[in-house]
Amino acid sequence: MMGIRIACFILMVVITPYGWYTWVFGAAACVLPYIAVVLANVGSDVQRTEVITPERALPVAASSHPAPAPGGAPTLRIEEARALDERRPEADGPA
C-alpha cells in the first residue's frame, strides 16, 4: 500500500497539466494509509471466544482439620462460610 501511495504522490506532481486526476491522486495518497491500517487490524486472526467460569475449573478443597496439640494452648480456627446446601444444622440452637 505504501508503494501505491508514493506512486500517487509522484504522479500528482509529475503529470501536467493539472486537472481532476491530480485531485484523485492526492486523495488516494491521503486515504490509502487509513485503509492500510484498517485492513491490518481486521486481519484473519479473529476468533470466537467462549466464556469459561472459574468456579467449575477450581477443585473442591477437602476440609481436614488438624488435631489439637495435647496440653498446648487453645487453637483459634477460622473457616470460610460454607455454601447454603452444605451447612450443618445447629445442634444446640434455641428451641
DAHUVEN-V578138 format. One record per residue. SS is DSSP state (2 for helix, 1 for strand, 0 for the rest). PHI is phi in whole degrees, 0 to 359 (999 if undefined). PSI is psi in radians with two decimals (999 if undefined). Layout:
ss: <SS & SS>
phi: <PHI & PHI>
psi: <PSI & PSI>
//
This chain:
ss: <0 & 2 & 2 & 2 & 2 & 2 & 2 & 2 & 2 & 2 & 2 & 2 & 2 & 2 & 0 & 0 & 0 & 0 & 0 & 2 & 2 & 2 & 2 & 2 & 2 & 2 & 2 & 2 & 2 & 2 & 2 & 2 & 2 & 2 & 2 & 2 & 2 & 2 & 2 & 2 & 2 & 0 & 0 & 0 & 0 & 0 & 0 & 0 & 0 & 0 & 0 & 0 & 0 & 2 & 2 & 2 & 2 & 0 & 0 & 0 & 0 & 0 & 0 & 0 & 0 & 0 & 0 & 0 & 0 & 0 & 0 & 0 & 0 & 0 & 0 & 0 & 0 & 0 & 0 & 0 & 0 & 0 & 0 & 2 & 2 & 2 & 0 & 0 & 0 & 0 & 0 & 0 & 0 & 0 & 0>
phi: <999 & 291 & 295 & 295 & 296 & 296 & 297 & 296 & 298 & 295 & 295 & 297 & 272 & 280 & 289 & 234 & 288 & 291 & 205 & 295 & 293 & 297 & 293 & 295 & 296 & 295 & 294 & 296 & 293 & 275 & 271 & 301 & 298 & 298 & 297 & 296 & 293 & 296 & 295 & 291 & 281 & 268 & 331 & 273 & 269 & 285 & 235 & 270 & 256 & 254 & 276 & 245 & 280 & 288 & 294 & 284 & 277 & 279 & 287 & 281 & 280 & 284 & 265 & 243 & 251 & 290 & 289 & 294 & 289 & 291 & 71 & 268 & 288 & 298 & 258 & 267 & 242 & 244 & 241 & 283 & 295 & 276 & 293 & 302 & 281 & 258 & 290 & 275 & 292 & 293 & 282 & 248 & 280 & 293 & 251>
psi: <-0.65 & -0.54 & -0.72 & -0.67 & -0.77 & -0.70 & -0.67 & -0.72 & -0.79 & -0.80 & -0.57 & -0.63 & -0.65 & -0.73 & 2.16 & 2.70 & 2.62 & 2.43 & -2.68 & -0.56 & -0.44 & -0.72 & -0.61 & -0.80 & -0.69 & -0.74 & -0.70 & -0.68 & -0.49 & -0.58 & -0.50 & -0.67 & -0.67 & -0.80 & -0.70 & -0.72 & -0.74 & -0.77 & -0.62 & -0.62 & -0.42 & 0.04 & -3.06 & 0.19 & 0.35 & 2.22 & 2.61 & 2.20 & 2.60 & 2.60 & 2.21 & 2.11 & 2.30 & -0.35 & -0.63 & -0.42 & -0.41 & 2.33 & 2.67 & 2.21 & 2.33 & 2.38 & 1.74 & 2.27 & 2.28 & 2.62 & 2.52 & 2.60 & 2.35 & 2.26 & 0.11 & -3.10 & 2.67 & 2.55 & 2.31 & 2.16 & 2.30 & 2.21 & 2.67 & 2.72 & 2.43 & 2.87 & 2.74 & -0.67 & -0.18 & -0.08 & 2.48 & 2.47 & 2.56 & 2.21 & -0.72 & 0.77 & 2.80 & 2.48 & 999>
//
